[in-house]
Amino acid sequence: MIWILHDWSDEESLRILKKCREAIPSNDKGGKVIIIDMIVQNQKEDDESIETQLFFDMLVMILYPGRERNEKEWAKLFFDVGFSGYKITPSLGLRSVIEVYP
């Protein structure tokens, strides 16, 4: 999912992730969900990067019921749905690749 979950509230994101969790095979069979999204306060902490993260957060809050999340907030969503773990790889500018495992 690319730039999807930041558009949704925590409640709706949990519903989406639950459906993903139900649809993928187990971890030992290679199952995982791949998410590309922003993780605030996870990238380099220069002024320009922080300003851009805050701008995206305000933009998402104005246009959608969602918001940008930090790693702790993402982890809570993943574990609340029953995923066993996740891996974050910062890349693609402000975006990160998040692999979530059943």
SEFIZA-3560 file (N, C-alpha, C; in Angstrom, 3 decimals):
REM SEFIZA-3560
<numar><xx>0.854</xx><yy>-1.171</yy><zz>0.000</zz><atom>N</atom></numar>
<numar><xx>0.000</xx><yy>0.000</yy><zz>0.000</zz><atom>CA</atom></numar>
<numar><xx>0.900</xx><yy>1.233</yy><zz>0.000</zz><atom>C</atom></numar>
<numar><xx>0.657</xx><yy>2.113</yy><zz>-0.919</zz><atom>N</atom></numar>
<numar><xx>1.482</xx><yy>3.311</yy><zz>-1.029</zz><atom>CA</atom></numar>
<numar><xx>0.638</xx><yy>4.535</yy><zz>-0.687</zz><atom>C</atom></numar>
<numar><xx>1.062</xx><yy>5.258</yy><zz>0.348</zz><atom>N</atom></numar>
<numar><xx>0.387</xx><yy>6.484</yy><zz>0.773</zz><atom>CA</atom></numar>
<numar><xx>-1.109</xx><yy>6.249</yy><zz>1.000</zz><atom>C</atom></numar>
<numar><xx>-1.465</xx><yy>5.173</yy><zz>1.659</zz><atom>N</atom></numar>
<numar><xx>-2.871</xx><yy>4.849</yy><zz>1.895</zz><atom>CA</atom></numar>
<numar><xx>-3.268</xx><yy>5.117</yy><zz>3.346</zz><atom>C</atom></numar>
<numar><xx>-2.570</xx><yy>4.498</yy><zz>4.285</zz><atom>N</atom></numar>
<numar><xx>-3.022</xx><yy>4.517</yy><zz>5.679</zz><atom>CA</atom></numar>
<numar><xx>-2.955</xx><yy>5.898</yy><zz>6.319</zz><atom>C</atom></numar>
<numar><xx>-2.094</xx><yy>6.766</yy><zz>5.822</zz><atom>N</atom></numar>
<numar><xx>-2.049</xx><yy>8.110</yy><zz>6.431</zz><atom>CA</atom></numar>
<numar><xx>-3.313</xx><yy>8.908</yy><zz>6.122</zz><atom>C</atom></numar>
<numar><xx>-4.102</xx><yy>8.433</yy><zz>5.153</zz><atom>N</atom></numar>
<numar><xx>-5.367</xx><yy>9.102</yy><zz>4.819</zz><atom>CA</atom></numar>
<numar><xx>-6.498</xx><yy>8.738</yy><zz>5.778</zz><atom>C</atom></numar>
<numar><xx>-6.290</xx><yy>7.742</yy><zz>6.607</zz><atom>N</atom></numar>
<numar><xx>-7.374</xx><yy>7.182</yy><zz>7.415</zz><atom>CA</atom></numar>
<numar><xx>-7.116</xx><yy>7.346</yy><zz>8.905</zz><atom>C</atom></numar>
<numar><xx>-8.199</xx><yy>7.421</yy><zz>9.668</zz><atom>N</atom></numar>
<numar><xx>-8.113</xx><yy>7.471</yy><zz>11.134</zz><atom>CA</atom></numar>
<numar><xx>-7.529</xx><yy>6.155</yy><zz>11.637</zz><atom>C</atom></numar>
<numar><xx>-7.169</xx><yy>6.119</yy><zz>12.904</zz><atom>N</atom></numar>
<numar><xx>-6.652</xx><yy>4.880</yy><zz>13.484</zz><atom>CA</atom></numar>
<numar><xx>-7.678</xx><yy>3.759</yy><zz>13.379</zz><atom>C</atom></numar>
<numar><xx>-8.945</xx><yy>4.072</yy><zz>13.637</zz><atom>N</atom></numar>
<numar><xx>-9.996</xx><yy>3.050</yy><zz>13.596</zz><atom>CA</atom></numar>
<numar><xx>-10.128</xx><yy>2.450</yy><zz>12.197</zz><atom>C</atom></numar>
<numar><xx>-10.150</xx><yy>3.306</yy><zz>11.181</zz><atom>N</atom></numar>
<numar><xx>-10.251</xx><yy>2.818</yy><zz>9.801</zz><atom>CA</atom></numar>
<numar><xx>-8.973</xx><yy>2.098</yy><zz>9.376</zz><atom>C</atom></numar>
<numar><xx>-7.825</xx><yy>2.597</yy><zz>9.815</zz><atom>N</atom></numar>
<numar><xx>-6.561</xx><yy>1.931</yy><zz>9.497</zz><atom>CA</atom></numar>
<numar><xx>-6.520</xx><yy>0.534</yy><zz>10.100</zz><atom>C</atom></numar>
<numar><xx>-7.050</xx><yy>0.391</yy><zz>11.309</zz><atom>N</atom></numar>
<numar><xx>-7.118</xx><yy>-0.936</yy><zz>11.929</zz><atom>CA</atom></numar>
<numar><xx>-7.987</xx><yy>-1.877</yy><zz>11.105</zz><atom>C</atom></numar>
<numar><xx>-9.096</xx><yy>-1.378</yy><zz>10.598</zz><atom>N</atom></numar>
<numar><xx>-9.975</xx><yy>-2.216</yy><zz>9.766</zz><atom>CA</atom></numar>
<numar><xx>-9.267</xx><yy>-2.641</yy><zz>8.483</zz><atom>C</atom></numar>
<numar><xx>-8.554</xx><yy>-1.721</yy><zz>7.855</zz><atom>N</atom></numar>
<numar><xx>-7.819</xx><yy>-2.036</yy><zz>6.630</zz><atom>CA</atom></numar>
<numar><xx>-6.730</xx><yy>-3.066</yy><zz>6.918</zz><atom>C</atom></numar>
<numar><xx>-5.958</xx><yy>-2.836</yy><zz>7.978</zz><atom>N</atom></numar>
<numar><xx>-4.874</xx><yy>-3.759</yy><zz>8.322</zz><atom>CA</atom></numar>
<numar><xx>-5.402</xx><yy>-5.131</yy><zz>8.720</zz><atom>C</atom></numar>
<numar><xx>-6.552</xx><yy>-5.179</yy><zz>9.374</zz><atom>N</atom></numar>
<numar><xx>-7.142</xx><yy>-6.465</yy><zz>9.745</zz><atom>CA</atom></numar>
<numar><xx>-7.476</xx><yy>-7.270</yy><zz>8.494</zz><atom>C</atom></numar>
<numar><xx>-8.045</xx><yy>-6.621</yy><zz>7.488</zz><atom>N</atom></numar>
<numar><xx>-8.354</xx><yy>-7.300</yy><zz>6.218</zz><atom>CA</atom></numar>
<numar><xx>-7.069</xx><yy>-7.790</yy><zz>5.547</zz><atom>C</atom></numar>
<numar><xx>-6.025</xx><yy>-6.985</yy><zz>5.592</zz><atom>N</atom></numar>
<numar><xx>-4.734</xx><yy>-7.406</yy><zz>5.033</zz><atom>CA</atom></numar>
<numar><xx>-4.199</xx><yy>-8.621</yy><zz>5.786</zz><atom>C</atom></numar>
<numar><xx>-4.290</xx><yy>-8.574</yy><zz>7.106</zz><atom>N</atom></numar>
<numar><xx>-3.801</xx><yy>-9.682</yy><zz>7.948</zz><atom>CA</atom></numar>
<numar><xx>-4.540</xx><yy>-10.970</yy><zz>7.611</zz><atom>C</atom></numar>
<numar><xx>-5.843</xx><yy>-10.885</yy><zz>7.388</zz><atom>N</atom></numar>
<numar><xx>-6.642</xx><yy>-12.063</yy><zz>7.053</zz><atom>CA</atom></numar>
<numar><xx>-6.307</xx><yy>-12.599</yy><zz>5.661</zz><atom>C</atom></numar>
<numar><xx>-5.868</xx><yy>-11.734</yy><zz>4.760</zz><atom>N</atom></numar>
<numar><xx>-5.672</xx><yy>-12.117</yy><zz>3.360</zz><atom>CA</atom></numar>
<numar><xx>-4.298</xx><yy>-12.712</yy><zz>3.049</zz><atom>C</atom></numar>
<numar><xx>-3.308</xx><yy>-12.483</yy><zz>3.908</zz><atom>N</atom></numar>
<numar><xx>-1.958</xx><yy>-12.939</yy><zz>3.579</zz><atom>CA</atom></numar>
<numar><xx>-1.657</xx><yy>-14.282</yy><zz>4.233</zz><atom>C</atom></numar>
<numar><xx>-0.723</xx><yy>-15.048</yy><zz>3.630</zz><atom>N</atom></numar>
<numar><xx>-0.327</xx><yy>-16.318</yy><zz>4.240</zz><atom>CA</atom></numar>
<numar><xx>0.499</xx><yy>-16.076</yy><zz>5.502</zz><atom>C</atom></numar>
<numar><xx>0.764</xx><yy>-17.132</yy><zz>6.230</zz><atom>N</atom></numar>
<numar><xx>1.537</xx><yy>-17.023</yy><zz>7.468</zz><atom>CA</atom></numar>
<numar><xx>2.965</xx><yy>-16.565</yy><zz>7.175</zz><atom>C</atom></numar>
<numar><xx>3.651</xx><yy>-16.146</yy><zz>8.213</zz><atom>N</atom></numar>
<numar><xx>5.013</xx><yy>-15.642</yy><zz>8.087</zz><atom>CA</atom></numar>
<numar><xx>5.948</xx><yy>-16.713</yy><zz>7.528</zz><atom>C</atom></numar>
<numar><xx>5.785</xx><yy>-17.969</yy><zz>7.969</zz><atom>N</atom></numar>
<numar><xx>6.664</xx><yy>-19.035</yy><zz>7.486</zz><atom>CA</atom></numar>
<numar><xx>6.426</xx><yy>-19.357</yy><zz>6.010</zz><atom>C</atom></numar>
<numar><xx>5.323</xx><yy>-18.893</yy><zz>5.455</zz><atom>N</atom></numar>
<numar><xx>5.046</xx><yy>-19.062</yy><zz>4.021</zz><atom>CA</atom></numar>
<numar><xx>5.324</xx><yy>-17.774</yy><zz>3.246</zz><atom>C</atom></numar>
<numar><xx>6.031</xx><yy>-16.848</yy><zz>3.890</zz><atom>N</atom></numar>
<numar><xx>6.440</xx><yy>-15.623</yy><zz>3.209</zz><atom>CA</atom></numar>
<numar><xx>5.441</xx><yy>-14.488</yy><zz>3.242</zz><atom>C</atom></numar>
<numar><xx>4.411</xx><yy>-14.617</yy><zz>4.060</zz><atom>N</atom></numar>
<numar><xx>3.395</xx><yy>-13.578</yy><zz>4.114</zz><atom>CA</atom></numar>
<numar><xx>3.908</xx><yy>-12.299</yy><zz>4.745</zz><atom>C</atom></numar>
<numar><xx>3.534</xx><yy>-11.186</yy><zz>4.165</zz><atom>N</atom></numar>
<numar><xx>3.822</xx><yy>-9.872</yy><zz>4.744</zz><atom>CA</atom></numar>
<numar><xx>3.015</xx><yy>-8.825</yy><zz>4.000</zz><atom>C</atom></numar>
<numar><xx>2.816</xx><yy>-7.708</yy><zz>4.665</zz><atom>N</atom></numar>
<numar><xx>2.180</xx><yy>-6.547</yy><zz>4.054</zz><atom>CA</atom></numar>
<numar><xx>3.281</xx><yy>-5.512</yy><zz>3.870</zz><atom>C</atom></numar>
<numar><xx>3.337</xx><yy>-4.919</yy><zz>2.694</zz><atom>N</atom></numar>
<numar><xx>4.332</xx><yy>-3.882</yy><zz>2.426</zz><atom>CA</atom></numar>
<numar><xx>3.609</xx><yy>-2.541</yy><zz>2.331</zz><atom>C</atom></numar>
<numar><xx>4.065</xx><yy>-1.617</yy><zz>3.151</zz><atom>N</atom></numar>
<numar><xx>3.472</xx><yy>-0.282</yy><zz>3.227</zz><atom>CA</atom></numar>
<numar><xx>4.562</xx><yy>0.729</yy><zz>2.897</zz><atom>C</atom></numar>
<numar><xx>4.243</xx><yy>1.674</yy><zz>2.045</zz><atom>N</atom></numar>
<numar><xx>5.146</xx><yy>2.799</yy><zz>1.798</zz><atom>CA</atom></numar>
<numar><xx>4.416</xx><yy>4.043</yy><zz>2.276</zz><atom>C</atom></numar>
<numar><xx>4.976</xx><yy>4.647</yy><zz>3.308</zz><atom>N</atom></numar>
<numar><xx>4.329</xx><yy>5.808</yy><zz>3.910</zz><atom>CA</atom></numar>
<numar><xx>5.367</xx><yy>6.593</yy><zz>4.693</zz><atom>C</atom></numar>
<numar><xx>4.973</xx><yy>7.740</yy><zz>5.187</zz><atom>N</atom></numar>
<numar><xx>5.870</xx><yy>8.568</yy><zz>5.974</zz><atom>CA</atom></numar>
<numar><xx>5.827</xx><yy>8.149</yy><zz>7.433</zz><atom>C</atom></numar>
<numar><xx>6.989</xx><yy>8.165</yy><zz>8.053</zz><atom>N</atom></numar>
<numar><xx>7.076</xx><yy>7.964</yy><zz>9.495</zz><atom>CA</atom></numar>
<numar><xx>7.724</xx><yy>9.224</yy><zz>10.046</zz><atom>C</atom></numar>
<numar><xx>6.940</xx><yy>10.023</yy><zz>10.738</zz><atom>N</atom></numar>
<numar><xx>7.484</xx><yy>11.284</yy><zz>11.245</zz><atom>CA</atom></numar>
<numar><xx>8.517</xx><yy>10.993</yy><zz>12.317</zz><atom>C</atom></numar>
<numar><xx>9.511</xx><yy>11.854</yy><zz>12.364</zz><atom>N</atom></numar>
<numar><xx>10.605</xx><yy>11.759</yy><zz>13.326</zz><atom>CA</atom></numar>
<numar><xx>11.411</xx><yy>10.484</yy><zz>13.141</zz><atom>C</atom></numar>
<numar><xx>11.436</xx><yy>9.933</yy><zz>11.928</zz><atom>N</atom></numar>
<numar><xx>12.216</xx><yy>8.734</yy><zz>11.676</zz><atom>CA</atom></numar>
<numar><xx>13.332</xx><yy>9.000</yy><zz>10.672</zz><atom>C</atom></numar>
<numar><xx>13.302</xx><yy>10.135</yy><zz>10.045</zz><atom>N</atom></numar>
<numar><xx>14.280</xx><yy>10.469</yy><zz>9.015</zz><atom>CA</atom></numar>
<numar><xx>15.324</xx><yy>11.401</yy><zz>9.618</zz><atom>C</atom></numar>
<numar><xx>16.164</xx><yy>11.913</yy><zz>8.755</zz><atom>N</atom></numar>
<numar><xx>17.128</xx><yy>12.909</yy><zz>9.209</zz><atom>CA</atom></numar>
<numar><xx>16.372</xx><yy>14.076</yy><zz>9.833</zz><atom>C</atom></numar>
<numar><xx>16.933</xx><yy>14.656</yy><zz>10.834</zz><atom>N</atom></numar>
<numar><xx>16.224</xx><yy>15.670</yy><zz>11.620</zz><atom>CA</atom></numar>
<numar><xx>16.680</xx><yy>17.091</yy><zz>11.297</zz><atom>C</atom></numar>
<numar><xx>16.898</xx><yy>17.406</yy><zz>10.025</zz><atom>N</atom></numar>
<numar><xx>17.232</xx><yy>18.779</yy><zz>9.678</zz><atom>CA</atom></numar>
<numar><xx>15.954</xx><yy>19.610</yy><zz>9.596</zz><atom>C</atom></numar>
<numar><xx>16.101</xx><yy>20.926</yy><zz>9.612</zz><atom>N</atom></numar>
<numar><xx>14.935</xx><yy>21.818</yy><zz>9.627</zz><atom>CA</atom></numar>
<numar><xx>14.016</xx><yy>21.604</yy><zz>8.430</zz><atom>C</atom></numar>
<numar><xx>14.596</xx><yy>21.438</yy><zz>7.255</zz><atom>N</atom></numar>
<numar><xx>13.783</xx><yy>21.265</yy><zz>6.045</zz><atom>CA</atom></numar>
<numar><xx>12.965</xx><yy>19.974</yy><zz>6.108</zz><atom>C</atom></numar>
<numar><xx>13.570</xx><yy>18.916</yy><zz>6.603</zz><atom>N</atom></numar>
<numar><xx>12.867</xx><yy>17.636</yy><zz>6.719</zz><atom>CA</atom></numar>
<numar><xx>11.718</xx><yy>17.735</yy><zz>7.721</zz><atom>C</atom></numar>
<numar><xx>11.962</xx><yy>18.364</yy><zz>8.852</zz><atom>N</atom></numar>
<numar><xx>10.923</xx><yy>18.518</yy><zz>9.875</zz><atom>CA</atom></numar>
<numar><xx>9.781</xx><yy>19.385</yy><zz>9.346</zz><atom>C</atom></numar>
<numar><xx>10.113</xx><yy>20.480</yy><zz>8.677</zz><atom>N</atom></numar>
<numar><xx>9.078</xx><yy>21.349</yy><zz>8.106</zz><atom>CA</atom></numar>
<numar><xx>8.223</xx><yy>20.598</yy><zz>7.092</zz><atom>C</atom></numar>
<numar><xx>8.846</xx><yy>19.788</yy><zz>6.263</zz><atom>N</atom></numar>
<numar><xx>8.108</xx><yy>19.025</yy><zz>5.259</zz><atom>CA</atom></numar>
<numar><xx>7.194</xx><yy>18.004</yy><zz>5.917</zz><atom>C</atom></numar>
<numar><xx>7.683</xx><yy>17.323</yy><zz>6.948</zz><atom>N</atom></numar>
<numar><xx>6.852</xx><yy>16.356</yy><zz>7.671</zz><atom>CA</atom></numar>
<numar><xx>5.639</xx><yy>17.037</yy><zz>8.285</zz><atom>C</atom></numar>
<numar><xx>5.841</xx><yy>18.180</yy><zz>8.910</zz><atom>N</atom></numar>
<numar><xx>4.730</xx><yy>18.907</yy><zz>9.525</zz><atom>CA</atom></numar>
<numar><xx>3.743</xx><yy>19.403</yy><zz>8.470</zz><atom>C</atom></numar>
<numar><xx>4.259</xx><yy>19.847</yy><zz>7.323</zz><atom>N</atom></numar>
<numar><xx>3.388</xx><yy>20.278</yy><zz>6.234</zz><atom>CA</atom></numar>
<numar><xx>2.501</xx><yy>19.125</yy><zz>5.765</zz><atom>C</atom></numar>
<numar><xx>3.099</xx><yy>17.946</yy><zz>5.550</zz><atom>N</atom></numar>
<numar><xx>2.314</xx><yy>16.788</yy><zz>5.127</zz><atom>CA</atom></numar>
<numar><xx>1.281</xx><yy>16.409</yy><zz>6.176</zz><atom>C</atom></numar>
<numar><xx>1.655</xx><yy>16.476</yy><zz>7.447</zz><atom>N</atom></numar>
<numar><xx>0.717</xx><yy>16.138</yy><zz>8.516</zz><atom>CA</atom></numar>
<numar><xx>-0.479</xx><yy>17.086</yy><zz>8.491</zz><atom>C</atom></numar>
<numar><xx>-0.232</xx><yy>18.388</yy><zz>8.354</zz><atom>N</atom></numar>
<numar><xx>-1.332</xx><yy>19.359</yy><zz>8.297</zz><atom>CA</atom></numar>
<numar><xx>-2.181</xx><yy>19.155</yy><zz>7.045</zz><atom>C</atom></numar>
<numar><xx>-1.538</xx><yy>18.887</yy><zz>5.920</zz><atom>N</atom></numar>
<numar><xx>-2.263</xx><yy>18.669</yy><zz>4.670</zz><atom>CA</atom></numar>
<numar><xx>-3.193</xx><yy>17.465</yy><zz>4.774</zz><atom>C</atom></numar>
<numar><xx>-2.684</xx><yy>16.372</yy><zz>5.315</zz><atom>N</atom></numar>
<numar><xx>-3.504</xx><yy>15.164</yy><zz>5.461</zz><atom>CA</atom></numar>
<numar><xx>-4.660</xx><yy>15.418</yy><zz>6.425</zz><atom>C</atom></numar>
<numar><xx>-4.400</xx><yy>16.139</yy><zz>7.526</zz><atom>N</atom></numar>
<numar><xx>-5.471</xx><yy>16.412</yy><zz>8.489</zz><atom>CA</atom></numar>
<numar><xx>-6.564</xx><yy>17.299</yy><zz>7.888</zz><atom>C</atom></numar>
<numar><xx>-6.194</xx><yy>18.176</yy><zz>6.970</zz><atom>N</atom></numar>
<numar><xx>-7.180</xx><yy>19.053</yy><zz>6.330</zz><atom>CA</atom></numar>
<numar><xx>-8.021</xx><yy>18.289</yy><zz>5.308</zz><atom>C</atom></numar>
<numar><xx>-7.386</xx><yy>17.431</yy><zz>4.525</zz><atom>N</atom></numar>
<numar><xx>-8.060</xx><yy>16.761</yy><zz>3.417</zz><atom>CA</atom></numar>
<numar><xx>-8.741</xx><yy>15.448</yy><zz>3.790</zz><atom>C</atom></numar>
<numar><xx>-8.229</xx><yy>14.769</yy><zz>4.790</zz><atom>N</atom></numar>
<numar><xx>-8.704</xx><yy>13.423</yy><zz>5.133</zz><atom>CA</atom></numar>
<numar><xx>-8.859</xx><yy>13.302</yy><zz>6.648</zz><atom>C</atom></numar>
<numar><xx>-9.464</xx><yy>12.221</yy><zz>7.107</zz><atom>N</atom></numar>
<numar><xx>-9.556</xx><yy>12.027</yy><zz>8.556</zz><atom>CA</atom></numar>
<numar><xx>-8.274</xx><yy>11.453</yy><zz>9.162</zz><atom>C</atom></numar>
<numar><xx>-7.239</xx><yy>11.277</yy><zz>8.366</zz><atom>N</atom></numar>
<numar><xx>-6.007</xx><yy>10.642</yy><zz>8.835</zz><atom>CA</atom></numar>
<numar><xx>-4.973</xx><yy>11.627</yy><zz>9.317</zz><atom>C</atom></numar>
<numar><xx>-3.741</xx><yy>11.102</yy><zz>9.440</zz><atom>N</atom></numar>
<numar><xx>-2.612</xx><yy>11.912</yy><zz>9.893</zz><atom>CA</atom></numar>
<numar><xx>-1.333</xx><yy>11.133</yy><zz>9.660</zz><atom>C</atom></numar>
<numar><xx>-0.219</xx><yy>11.820</yy><zz>9.747</zz><atom>N</atom></numar>
<numar><xx>1.069</xx><yy>11.142</yy><zz>9.695</zz><atom>CA</atom></numar>
<numar><xx>1.343</xx><yy>10.556</yy><zz>11.077</zz><atom>C</atom></numar>
<numar><xx>2.058</xx><yy>9.441</yy><zz>11.123</zz><atom>N</atom></numar>
<numar><xx>2.300</xx><yy>8.749</yy><zz>12.390</zz><atom>CA</atom></numar>
<numar><xx>3.795</xx><yy>8.559</yy><zz>12.620</zz><atom>C</atom></numar>
<numar><xx>4.174</xx><yy>8.509</yy><zz>13.901</zz><atom>N</atom></numar>
<numar><xx>5.550</xx><yy>8.166</yy><zz>14.232</zz><atom>CA</atom></numar>
<numar><xx>5.654</xx><yy>6.643</yy><zz>14.381</zz><atom>C</atom></numar>
<numar><xx>6.850</xx><yy>6.137</yy><zz>14.597</zz><atom>N</atom></numar>
<numar><xx>7.034</xx><yy>4.681</yy><zz>14.649</zz><atom>CA</atom></numar>
<numar><xx>6.217</xx><yy>4.033</yy><zz>15.764</zz><atom>C</atom></numar>
<numar><xx>6.147</xx><yy>4.666</yy><zz>16.912</zz><atom>N</atom></numar>
<numar><xx>5.383</xx><yy>4.103</yy><zz>18.032</zz><atom>CA</atom></numar>
<numar><xx>3.900</xx><yy>3.960</yy><zz>17.667</zz><atom>C</atom></numar>
<numar><xx>3.354</xx><yy>4.958</yy><zz>16.989</zz><atom>N</atom></numar>
<numar><xx>1.941</xx><yy>4.910</yy><zz>16.583</zz><atom>CA</atom></numar>
<numar><xx>1.703</xx><yy>3.836</yy><zz>15.519</zz><atom>C</atom></numar>
<numar><xx>2.640</xx><yy>3.698</yy><zz>14.570</zz><atom>N</atom></numar>
<numar><xx>2.521</xx><yy>2.619</yy><zz>13.580</zz><atom>CA</atom></numar>
<numar><xx>2.559</xx><yy>1.258</yy><zz>14.274</zz><atom>C</atom></numar>
<numar><xx>3.522</xx><yy>1.075</yy><zz>15.182</zz><atom>N</atom></numar>
<numar><xx>3.667</xx><yy>-0.212</yy><zz>15.871</zz><atom>CA</atom></numar>
<numar><xx>2.390</xx><yy>-0.575</yy><zz>16.624</zz><atom>C</atom></numar>
<numar><xx>1.775</xx><yy>0.391</yy><zz>17.280</zz><atom>N</atom></numar>
<numar><xx>0.528</xx><yy>0.113</yy><zz>18.003</zz><atom>CA</atom></numar>
<numar><xx>-0.539</xx><yy>-0.408</yy><zz>17.047</zz><atom>C</atom></numar>
<numar><xx>-0.676</xx><yy>0.215</yy><zz>15.878</zz><atom>N</atom></numar>
<numar><xx>-1.647</xx><yy>-0.274</yy><zz>14.891</zz><atom>CA</atom></numar>
<numar><xx>-1.338</xx><yy>-1.720</yy><zz>14.503</zz><atom>C</atom></numar>
<numar><xx>-0.079</xx><yy>-1.997</yy><zz>14.201</zz><atom>N</atom></numar>
<numar><xx>0.293</xx><yy>-3.342</yy><zz>13.756</zz><atom>CA</atom></numar>
<numar><xx>0.011</xx><yy>-4.392</yy><zz>14.824</zz><atom>C</atom></numar>
<numar><xx>0.413</xx><yy>-4.115</yy><zz>16.051</zz><atom>N</atom></numar>
<numar><xx>0.244</xx><yy>-5.106</yy><zz>17.112</zz><atom>CA</atom></numar>
<numar><xx>-1.211</xx><yy>-5.229</yy><zz>17.553</zz><atom>C</atom></numar>
<numar><xx>-1.973</xx><yy>-4.147</yy><zz>17.486</zz><atom>N</atom></numar>
<numar><xx>-3.400</xx><yy>-4.217</yy><zz>17.830</zz><atom>CA</atom></numar>
<numar><xx>-4.174</xx><yy>-5.133</yy><zz>16.883</zz><atom>C</atom></numar>
<numar><xx>-3.701</xx><yy>-5.263</yy><zz>15.650</zz><atom>N</atom></numar>
<numar><xx>-4.360</xx><yy>-6.117</yy><zz>14.660</zz><atom>CA</atom></numar>
<numar><xx>-3.877</xx><yy>-7.563</yy><zz>14.766</zz><atom>C</atom></numar>
<numar><xx>-2.755</xx><yy>-7.786</yy><zz>15.435</zz><atom>N</atom></numar>
<numar><xx>-2.256</xx><yy>-9.147</yy><zz>15.592</zz><atom>CA</atom></numar>
<numar><xx>-1.036</xx><yy>-9.488</yy><zz>14.768</zz><atom>C</atom></numar>
<numar><xx>-0.401</xx><yy>-8.486</yy><zz>14.164</zz><atom>N</atom></numar>
<numar><xx>0.851</xx><yy>-8.756</yy><zz>13.469</zz><atom>CA</atom></numar>
<numar><xx>1.935</xx><yy>-9.047</yy><zz>14.506</zz><atom>C</atom></numar>
<numar><xx>2.924</xx><yy>-9.867</yy><zz>14.113</zz><atom>N</atom></numar>
<numar><xx>3.952</xx><yy>-10.283</yy><zz>15.066</zz><atom>CA</atom></numar>
<numar><xx>5.170</xx><yy>-9.374</yy><zz>15.065</zz><atom>C</atom></numar>
<numar><xx>5.356</xx><yy>-8.603</yy><zz>14.017</zz><atom>N</atom></numar>
<numar><xx>6.517</xx><yy>-7.728</yy><zz>13.960</zz><atom>CA</atom></numar>
<numar><xx>6.516</xx><yy>-6.901</yy><zz>12.696</zz><atom>C</atom></numar>
<numar><xx>7.510</xx><yy>-6.031</yy><zz>12.600</zz><atom>N</atom></numar>
<numar><xx>7.622</xx><yy>-5.162</yy><zz>11.434</zz><atom>CA</atom></numar>
<numar><xx>9.071</xx><yy>-4.746</yy><zz>11.251</zz><atom>C</atom></numar>
<numar><xx>9.384</xx><yy>-4.285</yy><zz>10.059</zz><atom>N</atom></numar>
<numar><xx>10.718</xx><yy>-3.778</yy><zz>9.733</zz><atom>CA</atom></numar>
<numar><xx>10.534</xx><yy>-2.491</yy><zz>8.940</zz><atom>C</atom></numar>
<numar><xx>11.264</xx><yy>-1.455</yy><zz>9.334</zz><atom>N</atom></numar>
<numar><xx>11.186</xx><yy>-0.164</yy><zz>8.655</zz><atom>CA</atom></numar>
<numar><xx>12.505</xx><yy>0.102</yy><zz>7.950</zz><atom>C</atom></numar>
<numar><xx>12.417</xx><yy>0.440</yy><zz>6.673</zz><atom>N</atom></numar>
<numar><xx>13.591</xx><yy>0.812</yy><zz>5.894</zz><atom>CA</atom></numar>
<numar><xx>13.367</xx><yy>2.220</yy><zz>5.343</zz><atom>C</atom></numar>
<numar><xx>14.017</xx><yy>3.224</yy><zz>5.957</zz><atom>N</atom></numar>
<numar><xx>13.871</xx><yy>4.584</yy><zz>5.444</zz><atom>CA</atom></numar>
<numar><xx>14.435</xx><yy>4.665</yy><zz>4.023</zz><atom>C</atom></numar>
<numar><xx>13.668</xx><yy>5.244</yy><zz>3.137</zz><atom>N</atom></numar>
<numar><xx>14.112</xx><yy>5.398</yy><zz>1.752</zz><atom>CA</atom></numar>
<numar><xx>13.151</xx><yy>6.337</yy><zz>1.047</zz><atom>C</atom></numar>
<numar><xx>13.354</xx><yy>6.549</yy><zz>-0.209</zz><atom>N</atom></numar>
<numar><xx>12.407</xx><yy>7.306</yy><zz>-1.020</zz><atom>CA</atom></numar>
<numar><xx>12.128</xx><yy>8.694</yy><zz>-0.448</zz><atom>C</atom></numar>
<numar><xx>13.167</xx><yy>9.412</yy><zz>-0.059</zz><atom>N</atom></numar>
<numar><xx>12.977</xx><yy>10.736</yy><zz>0.523</zz><atom>CA</atom></numar>
<numar><xx>12.402</xx><yy>10.642</yy><zz>1.920</zz><atom>C</atom></numar>
<numar><xx>11.228</xx><yy>11.211</yy><zz>2.133</zz><atom>N</atom></numar>
<numar><xx>10.599</xx><yy>11.176</yy><zz>3.453</zz><atom>CA</atom></numar>
<numar><xx>9.820</xx><yy>9.893</yy><zz>3.708</zz><atom>C</atom></numar>
<numar><xx>9.621</xx><yy>9.110</yy><zz>2.676</zz><atom>N</atom></numar>
<numar><xx>8.851</xx><yy>7.876</yy><zz>2.827</zz><atom>CA</atom></numar>
<numar><xx>9.737</xx><yy>6.739</yy><zz>3.306</zz><atom>C</atom></numar>
<numar><xx>9.106</xx><yy>5.751</yy><zz>3.911</zz><atom>N</atom></numar>
<numar><xx>9.791</xx><yy>4.544</yy><zz>4.355</zz><atom>CA</atom></numar>
<numar><xx>9.049</xx><yy>3.334</yy><zz>3.821</zz><atom>C</atom></numar>
<numar><xx>9.786</xx><yy>2.253</yy><zz>3.639</zz><atom>N</atom></numar>
<numar><xx>9.181</xx><yy>0.972</yy><zz>3.307</zz><atom>CA</atom></numar>
<numar><xx>8.991</xx><yy>0.234</yy><zz>4.627</zz><atom>C</atom></numar>
<numar><xx>7.755</xx><yy>-0.142</yy><zz>4.916</zz><atom>N</atom></numar>
<numar><xx>7.428</xx><yy>-0.838</yy><zz>6.159</zz><atom>CA</atom></numar>
<numar><xx>6.951</xx><yy>-2.238</yy><zz>5.789</zz><atom>C</atom></numar>
<numar><xx>7.662</xx><yy>-3.251</yy><zz>6.274</zz><atom>N</atom></numar>
<numar><xx>7.247</xx><yy>-4.635</yy><zz>6.072</zz><atom>CA</atom></numar>
<numar><xx>6.621</xx><yy>-5.109</yy><zz>7.376</zz><atom>C</atom></numar>
<numar><xx>5.396</xx><yy>-5.614</yy><zz>7.296</zz><atom>N</atom></numar>
<numar><xx>4.657</xx><yy>-6.033</yy><zz>8.487</zz><atom>CA</atom></numar>
<numar><xx>4.395</xx><yy>-7.530</yy><zz>8.361</zz><atom>C</atom></numar>
<numar><xx>4.736</xx><yy>-8.278</yy><zz>9.418</zz><atom>N</atom></numar>
<numar><xx>4.695</xx><yy>-9.741</yy><zz>9.374</zz><atom>CA</atom></numar>
<numar><xx>3.576</xx><yy>-10.316</yy><zz>10.236</zz><atom>C</atom></numar>
<numar><xx>2.899</xx><yy>-11.364</yy><zz>9.688</zz><atom>N</atom></numar>
<numar><xx>1.826</xx><yy>-12.009</yy><zz>10.471</zz><atom>CA</atom></numar>
<numar><xx>2.375</xx><yy>-12.788</yy><zz>11.659</zz><atom>C</atom></numar>
//
